[in-house]
Amino acid sequence: MKQNLFVYNTLTRKKEEFKALDAPHVGMYVCGPTVYSDAHLGNCRTYISFDLIFRYLTHLGYKVRYVRNITDAGHLEGDADEGEDKISKKAKLAKLEPMEIVQKYTVGFHDVMRALNILPPSIEPTATGHIIEQIELVKTILEKGYAYEVDGSVYFDVEKYNASHDYGMLNGRNLDDLLNNTRSLGGQEDKKGKLDFALWIKAKPEHLMKWPSPWSIGFPGWHLECSAMSDKYLGEQFDIHGGGIDLAPTHHTNEIAQNIAACGKIPANYWIHTNMLTVNGQKMSKSLGNSFLPYELFTGKNSILNKAYSPMTVRFFMLQANYRSTLDFSNDAMEASEKGFKRLMNSFGLLNELKTSLTTEVEIKSLSNRCYEAMNDDFNSPVLIAELFEASRIINSVYDGKLKIDTENLDRLKQLMQNFVVDVLGLKDEQAANDDLPQVLSFIVDLRNEAKESKDYATSDKIRNGLQKIGFQLKDTKEGTNWTKI
């Protein structure tokens, strides 16, 4: 097990040597999706980044308990604790039960994770499955004097908490700055302070997702679930807490406050955040017309895309930037990633065809050491990939007879590529059988759509069922039909 791994800690704003609380065991909690819509590409970047961290820690010999939650309880539309429940809103529009919405998008989320070869977490708890734990946590915070009840709702008292603790510790901001930059919103008359946030919200009669509690029939605040579930599965203190950088100012700040108020401890030692994904230099946004879903990227069915890109090309593209850097999407960048991914996997496929010599002109041990040095420097995947391209050059040169390699170094080279290409980066040669797979499937989907338009439902069903038998699932949406590998 390597001991010289350094990670950037958002809490201290510097790189620190990673030291597990209970080595070789590591506890890692990552905020999972809210399942009321399809996973967007920014989500995918976050989960690919933490999959990389999970894989590398496991490779080093740590026994990682990776917890990634599913937010399925339904929460209000903003941090102001007002508006309509997102899941209920979707359910009403579709005339479905809220848990049908939850199931639909949870299944879709898992489909995308599988397509991107993201390993499942050790535990994937749901907010609705932990209402009792959340209610107990609210009770504890009330008993400690850091919360108050108003007409069936319970709020966290930020100013009282800040009098003895640093509420803005995660972002290095003081309370006055936070108060001055927080606009006054309607529906906050019950709160003592502008920054106070809901721990429990009394449900209106029309609210669909609600549960009994000592204070009212209602539902938990958004920030509560992660504190309750991380404590249950990882304890009061664990090693790593992660998520997108957008969660740091409010969600993770409030998680820290809840935990300290309840037990006096910061829940995690290392806070790790992934940066944003932009599109041609602009923030990805529906209003700008530059957003698209993973399935659209896999099929090419979006006007912003020049072509379809395979899931492994997408994964490789995202790993070519450090998780803390802004990553800019463009067709040029994707096409370059596609070429780079194919070049790396083609050389990987040549390994078993290399011939050895009695002497060697390459030394793999130093190259292997540089790969570990890259990953030990805050999981620096772009530097690792650069080293793997050097390995690729060596493979191609040996294959062409331009370099000699002995058995010992060839074995090391095979192990290096297995360790870092497959085990750590999580890449696989998905298109070995057919480089034109996305285009072929798109053609088949178009044939099915033509059959449906002609009301030839027997042919339409035959195509769908036939694809499912060979491992491809079709998903019909308002925007068209998408496919995913089962």
N, C-alpha and C positions, 0 to 999 in steps of 0.2 A: 504493500500500500504506500503510495507516494504521500509525503508529508509536507511538500513545499508548494501546495496549491494556494494561489492568491485570488481572492474574489473582491469585487468592488461592492462595498456596503453602503447603500443609500443612507443608512442611519448615521454613519460617521463621515460620509462623503470622502472615503479613501479606500484604497486596496488594503486588504488585511489577509494574513495567513489564515487559511481555513483550519479550524480546530473543532472537531465534532465534540459535542457535550458528552457523548457516551460511545466513543469509537470502539468497534467499527460500525456502530449503528448511527444512522443519520435520519433525522426527521425533516421532511420538506413539505410545505403546504403552499399550493398555488391556487389562486382564485380562478374558479372555473366559469363556464358560460352561464348567462341568464337565458333560459330556453324559451324564448317567445319569438325568435326569428332565426334565420339561417346564420351559421357562423360566417363572419366576414374575414377577409384576408389578414387584417391586423390581429384578430384572435389567433389565426393559424401561425403567424410569426411568433407570438408569445408562447404557444404550446410546443412549437418546434424548438424554440430556444431552451425551454425547460426539459424537453425530451433529451436534448443534447447534454444538459447538466446531469439529468438522471442517469443517462447512459454512461457518462464519463465517471461519475462517482461510483457506479456499479463496477465499471471496468477496473477502477483502482482498488477494488476489494471491499468497499463499504457496503453494508447491508441497509439499503435505503427504504424507508417507509414513505412513499410518495402519496400524499393526499391531495386530490383535486376535486373540489365540490361541484355540484350542479345546483344552480339557483332556480328552484322551481316553485317557490312559495308565492310568487307574485309580489311585486313591490311598486311603489308609486313612481311616477314618471320623472321625478327629479329629486335632488338632495334636499329640496325644501319641504319634504314630507307632505306634499300635496299633489293633486292631479289624480289620474285614474291608474288603477293597477294594470301594468303592461300585459300580463298574461290574460287577465279577465277581459281586457279591451279586445284583444285578438280573438278570444273565445266568443264574445258577443257578436263580433263581425262575421265570424265563420259559423255561428250557431252551433257551437260545440261545447263540451265540458272543458273547463280549464286544463284538466289533466290529459285530455286528448291533445291539446296544444303542446303541453309539456312533453308527452310521449313522441309526438311527431318530430319536434325539433331536437330532442335528445337523440333519437335514432339518426337523424340527419347529421348531427354533430359527430356521433361515433363513426358514421360512414366516411366523413371527411378526414377524421383522425386516422382511420385505417388506410385510406388512400395515400396519405402523406407518411405512412409508416411510423406514426407516433405511437409509442408503447402505451398501453393502458396503465393508469396509476395503480398503486397498491390498494388504495381504497378510494371509492368515488361516492361520498355521502351526498344526500340531498337535503335541502333546507326543510322540506315538508316532513322528512323522516326524523327531524331533530327539533321539533317544536317544544317538547318537554325540556330539553337541555337549554334552549333559549329562554324559556320562562324562568328556569332556575337561575340562570345568569342574571336576568333582570332583577330577580329577588335579591341576589347577593349585592349588586351595585346599589340598589335602594337601601339595603341594610348598612352599607358602608357610607351612605350619605352623599353619594355623587349623582343621584337621580331624584326626580320628583314626579308625582302623578298629578295630572290635570284632567278631570272628567273622563277617566278610563284610559287615557293615553299616558305613557311614561317617557320622559325626556331625560337625556344626559345633561348635567349641569357643567358646561365647559368652563365657565369662569371660576366656579368653585374648585373644579379639578385643577385648573391652571394655577391657582393660588399656592398649591404645594407641589405641582408637577409641571413639566414642560410640555404643553399640548402640541406645540409646533416642532417638536424635536426631529421629526422625520424629514422636514423640509427646511429646517433652520430658520423658521420665521417666528416672530413673537406675536403674542395675542393681539396687541394693538394694531399691528399691520394687517392681521387677518380680519379683524373687526372692521377696519377702515376700507378694506377691499371686498367686503361682503355686502351686497345690496339688500335693502329691505324688501321682503316679499310678502304677498298677501297670505292669509291663512296661518300666520305665525303668532297670533294674539295670545295663544296659550303658553308660548315659550317665554322663559325669563330673559334669555339672551339670543342674539341673532345666530350664534354658532351652535346653539344647543341642537341636538339631533335626537330623533325618535328611537327609543328602544322597543316600544310597543305602541301600536296605533289602534285606537278604537275604530272598528269597522262601521261604515255607513250601512244602512239596511240593504242597499243594492250591491254591496261588495260581495263577490262570489267566494273568494278564498279567505276563510276566517276560522279561528279556533277559540275555545274558551280559555280564559286566564283569570287570575285573581282580580284583575282590574277591569276587564271587559271582554266581550267577544270581539276579537280583532286579529291582528297579524303582526309578526315581528318586523322591526326596522331592518333595513338592508344590511347594515354593518354587523348586526348581531350574529348572524348565522356563522360567519367565518370564525369569530372568536369562540363560539360554542363548539363547533366541530373540530377546530384545531386543538382545543383543550381536551376534548374527549379522546381523540386518536393519537395525539402527540404529546399531551401534557401541558402544564402551565408554561414551560419553556422548551423550545426545540431549536433546531439549527437554522433552517432556511425558510423564509416566507417570500413568495414572489407573485408577480403579476405584471400587467402593463403599467407604464409610467403614469398613465392617466388615473390610476388608482391611488397613487401616493398622496396627493394633496388632501383628499377627503376620506376615502374608504379605509386605507391603511392607517392614516392618522387616527381615525376614530376607533379602529381595531386596537391600536396600541393603548389609547385612553381607556377603553373598556376593560382590557386585560389588567392594566395597572390598577384601575379602580377596584377590580374584583379580587385580585390576588397580590398586588404590589410588584408584579414582574412584567418586564417587556417580553412579549411572547416569543419572539425569535431573535437570535443573535445576529443573523445576516439577512438584510432586506435587499432583494435583487429585483430590478425592474427592467423590462424590455422597452426599447424606444419605438417611435412611431414608424408607420409605413406611409410613404407619400407616393403620388402618381405624377410623373413628369414634373417634379418639383413642387407640386401642390398637395395640400392635405386631402386625403381621400374623403369624399363627401358626396352624398346623394344630390345635394343642392347644386354642386358644381358639375354633376353629370359624369364624374370620373370614378365612380365606385363600381365594383363588380364582385361577384361571389366566387368561391373556389371552383364550383362546378362550371361556371362560365369560363373560367380560365382553363379548365381541363378540356372543354369542348370548343372553345374559341367563339362561342356565341355571345359576343358583346362587341358593339361597334368600336370600342376603344382598342380591341385586340386585332393584331394582324393575322393570328393563327391560334390553334390550340397548343397548349403546353402540358406535358405530362406531369403528374403529381411529383415524381422524383426530380424533374427539372425545377419545379417550384421550390421543393425542399432545398435543392442545391443552391438555387438563387438566394434564398434567405440565409443560408449558412455562409455565404460569401461576404457577409458583413457581420461585425461583432454585434452581439445582442443589444449593446448600449448605444449603438450608432443609429442615426436615422437611416432608413433603407428606402431608396427611391426606385419605384417600379417604372419601367418603360419597355416597349417592345424590343428596342435595341439591347437593353440589359438582359431581357429574357432570352433572346436569340443567342447572345454571347454565353449565357449560362447553359443553354441547351448544348451548344458545341463543346463547352468545357466538360459538362457532365458526361457526354458521349465519349470524349477523348479519355477521361479518367476510367470509365467503365470498360472501354475497349482494351486498354492496357491491363486492367485487372483480369480480363478474360484471357490474356495471353500467358499468365503466370505459369500455368501447368504445361505450357508448350516450350518453356525455356530450357535450353541445354546447358549443362554445367561443364566447367573446365577444372583442371587440377589447380590452376592459379586463378586469382581474381583481380580485377581492375576497379572494383567498387567495394566500399566499406559501408555496410548498412547500419551498424550500431550507432554511429554519430547522427545519421538521418533519423533514426528512431528516437534518439534523445531530443532532437530538435522538435519532433512532433509532440513529445510530452511537455517540453518547455512551452510550446505554443498554448496547449490546453491548460497548463498550470498557471498561465498568465491570464486569469479571468476568462477562461474558456474561449480563447482567441481562435475561433474556427477559421477566419480568413487566412491567418498565418499558417494554420495546420494544412489547409487546402493547398497553399503555395508549396509547402513541403511535399505534399502528396503528388503534386505535378512533377516535382523533381524525381520522385519514385517512379512516376509514369514514364519520364524520359529515360530513366535507367532500364526499365522493362523493355521499352521499344528498342533501345540501343542493343541490349543483349539479344533480343529476338532477331534483329537485323544483322547480328554478327559483328557489330562495331565495338562491343564491350564483352569482356570475359567475366564470368561469375562462378565461384565455387559453390559446393553444396551447402556449406554453412551459411554463407551470405544469402543464397537463394531462399533457404528456409527462413532466415530472418526477414527477408523481403516479403515473403508470403504472409508471415505472421503480422508484419507491420500493416500490410494492406487489409488483412482481415480485421485487425484490431481497430484501425482508424476509419477505414472506408465503410465497413459494415457495422461493427459493434458500436462505435462512437458517433460517427456522422449519420448512421442509420440509412445509408444509401443502398439501393438494390437495382440490379440491371433489369428493370421492369419491361424494357422493350427489346430484350434479346431475341424473343420469338418474332416480333413484328415491329419494326421501327415506325410504321405508319398506323399503329393501333388507334390513336384518337381519330384520325381521318376516316379509317374504316368503320369505326363505331358510329361516327357522325353520319356516314352514308347509310348505315343500317337503320339508324334512328329516323332519318328522313324517309326511308322506305315505309317504315311503320306509320309515320305521320300521314303519308299519302294514303295508306290503307285505311286509317281512321277517318280521314276526310271523305273517302269514298264509301264509308260505312261498311267496310270489309273487316268487321271486328274479329272474325275468325283468324285472318292473317295477322292482324295487329296483335292479338293475344299469343299467336304462335311465335312471333318474333320476340315478344317480351319474355315468354316462358323459356324459349330456346336460349336467349342470352343469359337468363338467370341460371339455367342448368350448367352453363360453361363459366359462371362466376362473375356476371355483370348484371347489376341491378339498375333498372330505369326508374326515374322519378319525374312525374309530370307536374309542371308548375305553370303559373300564368304566363311566365316568360318563355316557356318551351319545355322540351324534354332533356333532362340531364342523365348521365350515366356514372356509375361508380363501380370500382372493383370490389366484390364481396370478400 
